[in-house]
Amino acid sequence: MERTAVNPVPWSVEMGFNQGEVVSGHTRTLYLSGQTATDADGKPQHDGDMAAQLALSLDNLEAVLGEAGMSLANLARLNVYTTDVDLLFQHYGGLAARLGAARVAPATTMLGVTRLAIPTLLVELEGTAVA
């Protein structure tokens, strides 16, 4: 698989994501459902704690990737939904650090939403991975 970053402007790279990515030579695509801060039984965790919810959501995203024989390095697209954009920005460095450690900068969109499926959840991560 070959990935080519597309960045007509440099600011997004500093935040840990590319404006676009051309992916060629891949044989599998995984579309990941939104992953949130829930335990193995689907019970919400870390009520009111954005940092902990973001970390657990990313753990759950990685678990789905791992089950498919992939890792964060395969993530080509990441959508981030949050009920509090300002609060998420305070903790975005944790997400960017984990993506950076995986040497990946997926095309990313962040959206502020009124609420998520479970009212106590603050963030949800949805992605597309290629291998």
Secondary structure as a PSIPRED ss2 file (coil, helix, strand):
# PSIPRED VFORMAT (PSIPRED V4.0)

   1 M C   1.000  0.000  0.000
   2 E E   0.000  0.000  1.000
   3 R E   0.000  0.000  1.000
   4 T E   0.000  0.000  1.000
   5 A E   0.000  0.000  1.000
   6 V E   0.000  0.000  1.000
   7 N C   1.000  0.000  0.000
   8 P C   1.000  0.000  0.000
   9 V C   1.000  0.000  0.000
  10 P C   1.000  0.000  0.000
  11 W H   0.000  1.000  0.000
  12 S H   0.000  1.000  0.000
  13 V H   0.000  1.000  0.000
  14 E H   0.000  1.000  0.000
  15 M C   1.000  0.000  0.000
  16 G C   1.000  0.000  0.000
  17 F C   1.000  0.000  0.000
  18 N C   1.000  0.000  0.000
  19 Q C   1.000  0.000  0.000
  20 G E   0.000  0.000  1.000
  21 E E   0.000  0.000  1.000
  22 V E   0.000  0.000  1.000
  23 V E   0.000  0.000  1.000
  24 S E   0.000  0.000  1.000
  25 G C   1.000  0.000  0.000
  26 H C   1.000  0.000  0.000
  27 T C   1.000  0.000  0.000
  28 R C   1.000  0.000  0.000
  29 T E   0.000  0.000  1.000
  30 L E   0.000  0.000  1.000
  31 Y E   0.000  0.000  1.000
  32 L E   0.000  0.000  1.000
  33 S E   0.000  0.000  1.000
  34 G E   0.000  0.000  1.000
  35 Q E   0.000  0.000  1.000
  36 T C   1.000  0.000  0.000
  37 A C   1.000  0.000  0.000
  38 T E   0.000  0.000  1.000
  39 D C   1.000  0.000  0.000
  40 A C   1.000  0.000  0.000
  41 D C   1.000  0.000  0.000
  42 G C   1.000  0.000  0.000
  43 K C   1.000  0.000  0.000
  44 P E   0.000  0.000  1.000
  45 Q C   1.000  0.000  0.000
  46 H C   1.000  0.000  0.000
  47 D C   1.000  0.000  0.000
  48 G C   1.000  0.000  0.000
  49 D C   1.000  0.000  0.000
  50 M H   0.000  1.000  0.000
  51 A H   0.000  1.000  0.000
  52 A H   0.000  1.000  0.000
  53 Q H   0.000  1.000  0.000
  54 L H   0.000  1.000  0.000
  55 A H   0.000  1.000  0.000
  56 L H   0.000  1.000  0.000
  57 S H   0.000  1.000  0.000
  58 L H   0.000  1.000  0.000
  59 D H   0.000  1.000  0.000
  60 N H   0.000  1.000  0.000
  61 L H   0.000  1.000  0.000
  62 E H   0.000  1.000  0.000
  63 A H   0.000  1.000  0.000
  64 V H   0.000  1.000  0.000
  65 L H   0.000  1.000  0.000
  66 G H   0.000  1.000  0.000
  67 E H   0.000  1.000  0.000
  68 A C   1.000  0.000  0.000
  69 G C   1.000  0.000  0.000
  70 M C   1.000  0.000  0.000
  71 S C   1.000  0.000  0.000
  72 L H   0.000  1.000  0.000
  73 A H   0.000  1.000  0.000
  74 N H   0.000  1.000  0.000
  75 L E   0.000  0.000  1.000
  76 A E   0.000  0.000  1.000
  77 R E   0.000  0.000  1.000
  78 L E   0.000  0.000  1.000
  79 N E   0.000  0.000  1.000
  80 V E   0.000  0.000  1.000
  81 Y E   0.000  0.000  1.000
  82 T E   0.000  0.000  1.000
  83 T C   1.000  0.000  0.000
  84 D C   1.000  0.000  0.000
  85 V H   0.000  1.000  0.000
  86 D H   0.000  1.000  0.000
  87 L H   0.000  1.000  0.000
  88 L H   0.000  1.000  0.000
  89 F H   0.000  1.000  0.000
  90 Q H   0.000  1.000  0.000
  91 H H   0.000  1.000  0.000
  92 Y H   0.000  1.000  0.000
  93 G H   0.000  1.000  0.000
  94 G H   0.000  1.000  0.000
  95 L H   0.000  1.000  0.000
  96 A H   0.000  1.000  0.000
  97 A H   0.000  1.000  0.000
  98 R H   0.000  1.000  0.000
  99 L H   0.000  1.000  0.000
 100 G H   0.000  1.000  0.000
 101 A H   0.000  1.000  0.000
 102 A C   1.000  0.000  0.000
 103 R C   1.000  0.000  0.000
 104 V C   1.000  0.000  0.000
 105 A C   1.000  0.000  0.000
 106 P C   1.000  0.000  0.000
 107 A E   0.000  0.000  1.000
 108 T E   0.000  0.000  1.000
 109 T E   0.000  0.000  1.000
 110 M E   0.000  0.000  1.000
 111 L E   0.000  0.000  1.000
 112 G E   0.000  0.000  1.000
 113 V C   1.000  0.000  0.000
 114 T C   1.000  0.000  0.000
 115 R C   1.000  0.000  0.000
 116 L C   1.000  0.000  0.000
 117 A C   1.000  0.000  0.000
 118 I C   1.000  0.000  0.000
 119 P C   1.000  0.000  0.000
 120 T C   1.000  0.000  0.000
 121 L C   1.000  0.000  0.000
 122 L C   1.000  0.000  0.000
 123 V E   0.000  0.000  1.000
 124 E E   0.000  0.000  1.000
 125 L E   0.000  0.000  1.000
 126 E E   0.000  0.000  1.000
 127 G E   0.000  0.000  1.000
 128 T E   0.000  0.000  1.000
 129 A E   0.000  0.000  1.000
 130 V E   0.000  0.000  1.000
 131 A C   1.000  0.000  0.000
